[in-house]
Amino acid sequence: MFRRRNRILLALLLCIGISATVLLGTDHHLADSVVADAQSEQAEEPEQQRPIRVEVDLVLVNVSVIDPFNRFVTGLGEEHFEIFEDKTRQKIAHFSTEDVPISVGLLFDASGSMSDKLDKARMAVAQFFRTANPGDEFFLIGFNDRPFQVANFTQESNALLSKLNFTDAKGRTALFDAIYLGMHEMKKAKHSRKVLLIFSDGGDNNSRYTERDIRQLVKEADVQVYAIGIYEPYGNRSRTPEELAGPGLLSEIAEMTGGRQFPVENLNDLPDIARKIGKELRSLYVLGYRPTNATRDGKWRKVQLKLDVPRGLPPLQVFNKAGYYAPQQ
């Protein structure tokens, strides 16, 4: 019976991109309880079956290019990029800059420390939606003491905003559990481009998942993470150790996936930052290659990009996912 239950749980976790190594280090009841807690916050809705798309031989890498003024750079060509896997140069087999529909999960911090920031954060979400394509889809998860599902995948952004207006700020911060639930929800996405967008003032003090669990989870998932870190001016901060670690943690998690964290101290800047993220998601380069190392060993493969900056442009910074796990036999 014990082995049968483990096999069922392992199959569930593999569907959302968690490897057996994570399972062995996690409480067997944890995954089910985090999802069940969140889903109990809303009435059950029939789950739509979504197609699962798997590319077995083509590695796709989303890339954003930023100038010294934090502006994204468009107009580059395939010849300006070099891509390496484990320090071995790869031949680019796919290059595009097309604006395609995306599946976006919004994780909205509703803990007590956000009480005086909620209105501006809601405005930021509304501004982000204004950059959306008609084909985009969204879900919304709020979190305080625990994550709670506010809205399943929908293309009706106005309906989602209406639900967000009823979110109150209270309790502590279960950020890691919210990220886990967001990754779980992403298995229902219908688009191949997937993004989690986190609105939070940083820090975690109430999750059942650990920082190590979440690092491993985002490392394995093919989901970009962007974060808007809403912080008080440095001189006004009276912060716990968790809050002190928040900005660095959000940056590391986001950059591991090829995303970025945008720190915000002036609340009036929130809508503009959300709009900037929305536009960046429309300005990504997508590079694809077939790995020269075809071994199906399940090991981590490090991905690096080099940019040949065209003459006349300033130094540019490249953001892309850190790597991927090779398929197994």
N, C-alpha and C positions, 0 to 999 in steps of 0.2 A: 504493500500500500504506500509506504514511504517513497519507494523508488518511482511508483506510478505518479504520485503527486509532484515529485521533482521534475519528471519528464514533461508534465503538463505545464508547469510554471516556466520551465526552460523554453518550451515552444512559444509561450506568450512573450517572454522577454526577447527572444530572438526576432520576433516580428517587429519590435520597436528598436532594434539595433543594439541590444545589450549582450555582451559576450558571456560565455560560461565562466570566465574568470571573475566577472563582476558578481554573478550569481553566487559563487562560492564564498564571497566575502560579505554577503548581504543577508539580513534576516529573511527567512523564507516567507514570512507573512507580510513583509514590508511593502512589496510592490502592490499586492492586492489591496492592502489597507489604504494606501495613499490614493489610489485611483477610486476605490469605493467611497472614501470620505468625500472626495470632490464631487463625484457623480450624485451623491445623496443630497447635495445642495440644490439640485434642480430636478424638475419632473423628467421622467424618462422619455426620450424621444426615440423613434425607430432609427437604427443605425444604417446609413446608406453604405452599400458595398462599393468600394472604390477599387479601381484597377491597381495592381502592383506592377511597377515597371523596374526591370533589373537589367543593367548593362554589365555583361560579364567580362568584356575585354576592353572597354573604353573608359578611361578615367577622366571625368569632367571636373574642371577646377574653375570656380567663380573667382574673378580677380577684380579688385578695385584699385585704381591708381590715383594718388592724391598728391597735390602740389604743396609747397611750403605754407600756403595760406589755408590749408585744409579744404581745398576745392577739388572735386573730382575732375579727372582729365579724360576727355574723350578724343576720338580721332586717331588713336594709335592703330597700327596694323600688326598682322601676324609676325612680320619681320622684326618687330621691336621686342619680341618676347623670346626668352629661352626657358625651357622647363627641365627640371632635373628630378629624378627619383633616386634616392639614396646615392646622390652625387653623380649619377650616370645620366648624361643628357638624353632626352627623349625627343622623338620626332613628333611635332604637332600635327595631329590628324584632323582636328576640328578647331575652327576659330569663328566666333560670332560675337556680335554686339547687339543683337536684336532684343527688343523689349517684349518679353513674354509674360503671360499671366503667372502669378505666384500664389502660393499658399502661405499665409501669415498667421502666426499665433501671437497674440498680445498678452503679456504677463504684467498685470497691473497691481502694484504695491498698494494695499489698503490697510497697512498697519497704522498704529497710533501715531507714529512719528511723521506720517504723511498728512495729518489733519489739516494743516494750513497750506498744503500744496495740491490738494485734490483738484480744485477748480482749474488751475493752470495745467495740471497733468491731463485732465479731460480735454482741454482745448488743444493740447499737443496731439492727442489721439485723433481728434477731429481734423486737425491739419494734415496728419499723416494720411487719412482717408482721402483727402482732396488730391493726393498724388497718385491714387490707385487707378488701375485699369478696370474696365467693365468686367473682365474675366477673372479678376482676383477673388480669392475667398479668404475669410478670416474666422478665427475663433478667439474667444476672450476668457482668460482665467484671472481671477482676482486672488490675492493671498494676504493673509495676516497670520493668525495662529496656525492656520493650515490653508492649503490652496482650495479654491472652490470654483466650479465651472459656472461661468456667467452665460456663455453662449457657445453652442456648437458651431461647426463650420457653416458659414452663410456668406452670401454675396450682398446682403442687405446691411450696409454699414450704418445706415440711420437707425435701424432697429437695434443694432449692437450698441450704439451710442446712447440710446434711450435706456437700455439696461444698465449701462455704466453710470448713469445719473443717480441710480438708487444705491450705489456702493458707498458705504460709510467707512471712515478710518477708525480702526480700533485694534487693540491686541498687539501681539508681537509679530515677528517676521519669519515666515517659513519659505524663504527664497529657494533653497535647494529642492524642496518638495515640489514647488511650483514649476521649476525647470524640468524636473522628472515628469510631472503630469503633462507639461507642454510637449515633451518628446513623445510621450505615449499617444497624445491626441494627434500628432503628426502622422501616425500610421494611416489615418483616414484621409490624408491629403490627396487631391486628384491631380495636382501639378507636380512636375519633377523639381521645380525650384521651390525650396522651403526655407522659411525664415521665422525665427523667434525674436520678437522685439520686447525687451524688458524695460518697464518704467519703474524705477526704484531709487530710494535714497541710500541703498547699499547696506551690506551686512546681513547676516543670518543668525538668528538666535533661537529658532524653534523648530528646526527641521529634524525629521527622522533619518533622512539621507544625509550623508557626510559630504564634505568638500571633495574628498577623494572619489566617492561614488560619482559625483556630478562631473568631475573632470574626465573620468573614464567614459561616462555616458556621452558627453558632447564630442569627445575625441572619436568615438565610433559612429556617431550618427551623421548622416549626410544632410545636416541642417545648419544654415548660417545663423549665428546669434549676434544681434545688435542690442546695445543697451544705452538707455538714457539715464545717467546717474544724476539724481537730483540732490545736490548737497548744499548745506548752508555755507556762507562765506567762512573761510578757514578760521578767522579770528573769533567767530561766534560759536564755534563748535565745542560742545561738551560731549565727547563721543565715547562709547564703549569700545573695547578691543575689536568686537565684531564690526562695528561701524568704521573704525579706523582701517580695517582690512578690506572694507567693501569696494572702494574704487579700484584697487589693484586686482582684486578678485574678478570683478566684472570685466575689466580690461583683458585679463588673461583668458577667461572663458570665451569672450567674444573673438579675440584675435586667433585663438586656436582653431576656430571654424572659418576664418576668413572674414569675419565681421569686425566691428569696432565698438568701443564705448565712447559716448559723447558726454563728458562731465558738464553739468549745468549748475551754476551758482545763482544766477539771476533768473528768477522764475519767468520773467517776461521773455526770456530767450527760448523757452520750451517749444512753443509752436514752430519757430523758425528751425530749430534743430530737428524736430520731427519731419518737417517738410524736406530738409536737407537729406535725411536718411531715405525718405521715400524716393527722392530724385536719384540718390546714389544707387538704389536697387534697380533703377531703370537704366543705369549707365555702366553696368558691369560688363566686363569682357568674359567670355566663356571659352576656355581652352580645353581641348581633349587630346589624349594620347593613348596609344596601346603600349603597355609597359614592356620593355625589353626583358624584364624578369617575369616570366610566365609561370613561375612556381606557385602552386596553390597551397601555401603553407600557413595561411592565417596570420602571418606576421605583419607588424607595423612597417609601413613604407613611408619614409619622409619625403615630402614634396617641397621643392624650392623653385622660386622663379627669379630670373634675372631680367632686367630691363635695359635695353639699349636706348637711352634717352635721345630723342632727336635733337639735332643741333638747334640752339636758340632757346630751349626749354630749361627751366631751373631743375635742380635735383628733385626727383620724384620718389614717392614711397609706394610700395606695393603691398597689398593685403590679400592673402589667400589662405586656404585651409592648410594646416600643418602637415597633413598626411592622411593615410587611410589604411585600413587593415585589408590585406590580400584575401581573396576568397579561399575557402578550404575545400579539400577534396570531398 
